[in-house]
Amino acid sequence: MADRRTRGMTGSDQSRTTAARATAIAEQLHHECSILLELYKKKETFSPDVAVADGRLVSVPPPSSQLDTRDKLWRLHSALLQCRSLLERAIAKEEEELGGHKKGEYETQRKMVKERLSLLLFNTEELLKAVDGQAVLTPSLDGLEIDSSTVFELKLWVYRIFKEVDYWTKMTITTLQALPSVIAKDRARTSRVRSTRSARR
């Protein structure tokens, strides 16, 4: 019965369902990022107005209203892939240089954020496949390694990475909320073109 229902779903139905699921995961991740940032600031006794360098760590093409659905999804997925790589580096650096091997509330939250980010990546990849089925290439993160030797700068670098994950999670929510209707329109346009071609034959 469930198989019949799934088979009966059109591509746009599945895309809308995946987009809704990805949005829900992103909203949960955003909430978890907020908690992680607070726990980190508390752990490192950062003041509320801690100065963090401007500029994004993640590098993707600039946003444009001219981007089609596939390009928006590619940009999003690429940014999230970079976020996960950065997060993995931050965790490794913390454990190696700041002694983060304990298993407290902060470490549990950090692990949760990483796992939720991986889940979000899986869902955005599914959305990309629904749009055109092509694999995603993402820019290299070479050169983004922290080159400072001071402990405080390393802690700020880790904090910046957490902020970056938080920023791109918010961008994901905004982008995905606008996508279901766009995906449906794309599918409808493709179907119309196919119908017109068939009629001409």
Secondary structure, 3 states (H helix, E strand, C coil): CHHHHHHHCCHHHHHHHHHHHHHHHHHHHHHHHHHHHHHHHHHCCCCCCCCCCCCCCCCCCCCCCCCCHHHHHHHHHHHHHHHHHHHHHHHHHHHHHCCCCCCCHHHHHHHHHHHHHHHHHHHHHHHHHHHCCCCCCCCCCCCCCCCCCCHHHHHHHHHHHHHHHHHHHHHHHHHHHHHHHHHHHHHHHHHHHHHHHHHHC
